Amino acid sequence: MLKFVEKFRDNSETYKKSAPLKKDWININWGAREEELKWLNSFSLEEGTKKHLRILLYGPAGSGKSSFINSVDSVCQNRITYPAAVSSSGDTWTTMYKTHQIQKGIARQYHPFVFNDVMGLEGIRGVREEDIKHAMQGHLKEGYKFNAKSPLQPSDEGYNKNPDRNDMVDILVCVVSANALPMMKDDTLNKMNVITTAARDYDIPQMAILTNIDETCPLVKKSITNVYKSKRIRRMMEELQSKLGIPLTNIFPLKNYHEEHDLNSDIDMLILKALRQIIQIANDRLNKAEGSCFYLGKECAPVVC
């Protein structure tokens, strides 16, 4: 326990308040919300590939996985929505494997991408690495209930023995709270490393999202547009890069909607920039695999579009 406290204290020192950078290290056109939405609404998959891109979110409990789904849905519908249940206690809330479609502004019209998230990673109470591997390969049936004590077995009811490409994951996104990063436990990090290694072996691209940036940095709390002037946020992104092996170009800091009643265009921009990169990388990977009868290293069932 003392060792953990000392580690937390040492890590916390790394993120002490420091003077902001004089200029953003990444330039964002904060007034381009409508342009980003126009691109998003016009995005489509090549005919005959898949019905949708499948985006799998994972990370520690309370990191903001479900909140990110809600935030994306809110931006797309131009109002605050909560299609995915979220936890207010910091404990894991997701217990079932569920696909979340993202509705456009028009009723019953959906974007050609979907989200799945899993229960948190924490220790013996968290999701098993084997279940995330099953999800990446398309073996989890809709509605499968996660069991922290035992991973899914091929003989179980929730196991999809014959996944097609629509069931398989196109990109893996790790969601980590900036508040929790300095005190992340070794068992959680070990699970993350097993998962990132599996994704690499399956040739699934990876990204990371750093949430709660306004809660960990006073400069960003003052204005979300200061995010790329913050040395603290930059150091956290670099630490996440070091822990997961994901390049900085694929790590996006943002703030989820969780207590707001109205949308904010600056918050929207960070969400939209992250979402665009997720979609583009996933689509690049899909196009690369197109024409091959193998996907995730295995022969696939025919695609049904």
N, C-alpha and C positions, 0 to 999 in steps of 0.2 A: 504493500500500500504506500509506504514511504517513497519507494522507488517511482511509483506512478505519479505521486504528488510532485516530486522533484522534476520528473520529465515534463509534467504539465507546466510547472513554473518556468522551466527553461524554454519551452516552446512559446509560452506566452510572452516572454521577453522579446522574442523575435518580432512580434507584431505590435510593439509599442508605437505610440503616436509619433509620426515624423512629418517633416515638411512635405507638402505635395510637390509633385513634379511640375515644372514650369509649363509643359505642354503634354497633351495626351500621347501615349505611346502607340495607341491605335486611334485612328480618326473615324468618327461616326458622324454622319449627317443626321442630327437629331430631328430634323424636320422632314425626314423621308418616310414617315410612317405609311402614308397612303401609297407611296411607290412600292414599299415592301409588301403591302397587302395586295396590291395589283399583281405583283409577281406571284405571290402565293396562290391567289385565286385563279391564275392562268396556268399554274403548274399541272401537268398531266403525265401519266406514264405512257410509254410506247405501247400501242395496241398489241395484245398477244403475249405480254410479259407476265404481269401480276395484276390482281385486283387492287392491291395497295402495297405500299412499303410498310414493313412491320418494324417498329421502333421499340426496343426493350430497355426499360429503365431499371436500374438497380442501385443500391447504396445503403448506408446505415439508416436505421429507423429515424423518422423525424427529419430527414434531410431535405424533403420537399419534392419527392417523386410525384405523388398524387397532386400536390399543389401546382407542379409544373404543367401537368395535364390540364388542370382547371384553368391555369393562366393562359395556356395556348387556346383553349376553347373560348375563354372570355374575349381574347383579342380577336379571334375569328368571328365571333358573334356580335362584337362591338357592345358588350355588356358583361357584367360580372356574372359568371356561372360557376356551378359546383357539381359537375357530372361525376367526379370521383370523390369518394369519402376520404376525409383527411383526419389525422390525429391532432389533438390539441395538447396531448400530454408528453409527446416525444417518444412514446412507445410505438411499435409497429401497428399499423391499422389494416393494411392490406393482408388478407388471409386467403384470397382466392385469385386464381389466374383469370383475368377478365380483359377482353379487348375493348378499348375505348375509341370509338369513331369521333372524328372532329367535324362538327356540322358547319357548313358555310352560313352566310347570313340568310340564306333562303331555306325554308323548312324542308327537311328530308333530302337535302343535297349535301353530300359529304366530300371532304378532301380525300385524295388518293393515298392517304397514309393513316396508320392506326398506331396507338400506343398500348403497350402492356407494361405493368409494373409488378414487382414481386414484394414479398414481405422483407423487412429489414434484415441486415446481415449479422446482427449482434450475437456473438457467442453461441451457446447451446440453445438459445431462444430464437435464433434467427434462421432464415432460409438456408437450406443445404445447398452447397455449391453444385451438387449433382442435378438439382432441380433447375438451376439456371442453365446448366449445360443442356438439359432436356428441352428447355424453352427455346434456346438458340437453335436447336435442331428441329423444332416444330413438334416435339413429342408430347407437349402438355395440351390436354384437351381443355376447351373452354369450361370454366367453372371448377377446375381442379383445385382442391383445398390443400394448401401447403401444410406440411407436418414437419416441425423442427426436429422431431426425434427420428424420423425415418424418411429418406428420399423416395421418390416415385420409382416403382419397379415395373419392368416391361409387362409383368403379369397383372398389374393393377388396372382398375377400371378407368382411371384418369389418364392412362398412357395411350398416346396416338401412335399406333404401330406403322401407319403408312402416311406420313405427312407429305403434302405437296408443297410447292414453292410458296403458296399463299400462307402456309402455316409457319414458315421459317423466318427467322429474324434477319433483317437487312443491316441493322446497325445497333450497336450496344452503347448505351449512354449511362455513365456513372454520375449520380447526383450526390453531391457532398455539401453539407452546410458549412459555411465559413466559421460559424461558431464552434463546430465540433472538430474541425480539422486539427487544431493544435493538440487535442487530447484524444485523438483516435487510438483505440486500443489495438494491440498487436494481433489479437485473434481476428478482428474485423479486417485489418490490413492484409493478413494472410489469406483470408477468404477472397478479398478483392484481387490479390495477385494470382490465385488459382483461376479465377473467372477471366481475368484479362489474358492469361496464357491460353486458356481454352478458346477464347474468341480469336486470338491470333492463329491458333492451329486450324480453326474453322474458316479462316480468312474473312472474318467479320470485322469491318472497320469500327473504331471506337472513338467516342468523344466523352467529355466531362463537362458538367455544369456546376458552378460554384454558386450556391444560393445564400440568402440572408446577408448579402454584402452590406446592406444598410445598417444591420445590427452590430456588425463587427468593426465598422470604420466610421468615425464621426464625420469625416470629410464627405463620405458618400451619403450618410444620413442627411447631411445638410442639403445635398443635391445629388441625385442619382447620376447626373451628367459628369460628376467628378470621378467616376469609377476608373477611368483610364489615366487619371492623374494621381491615383492613390498608390504609394509605395507598398502599403500594407497588402492591398489586394494583389498587386503584382507578385509579392513574395509568396502569398498563398497559392497563386496559380503555379508558380515555379515549384513549390513544394508538392503540389498535386501532380505536376509533371514528373517529378522525381519518384514519387510513390507508385504511380501507375504506368509510367512510360508512355504517356500520351503527349504529343507535341503541344506546345502553347497555342498553336494555330487552331487546335481542336478543343481548347478549354475556354468556356464562356462564362463570365460572371454575370449574374442577373438577380433581380428581385422578383419573387413570386407575389401574386395577389393573395392575400389571406385575411385582411381586415378591412380593405377598402370597399367603398360603396360605388365608386366610379372609376373608370379607366383613366390612366395617365399616359400621355403619348411617349414620354421618356422611358417609363417602365416597359411600355409596349415595344419600343425600338430594341431594347436589349433582348427581349423574348423573341422577337421576330428575326433578329440577326442570328441567334442561336438556332432557331428552328430552320432557317434557310440553309445553314451549314449542315445540319442534320439531314435534311431532305436531299441536298445535293450530293453529299458523300454516299448516302444510302443508294441513291439513284445511279451514281457512277458505278458502284459495286454491282448493282443489278444489271446494268448494261454490259459490264465486263463479263458477267457470268452468262449472259443471254447467248443462246445458240449451243450451249453445252448441256448435255443430259445429266451433268453432275452439279450438285449444289451442296455446299457445306461438306464436300468430300464424299458424297454418297449419291447414288442414282436416285432420281426423283420420280414420283408419280407425275402424270401429265398435269399441266397447268389448266385450271378451269377458270375462265375469265367471265 
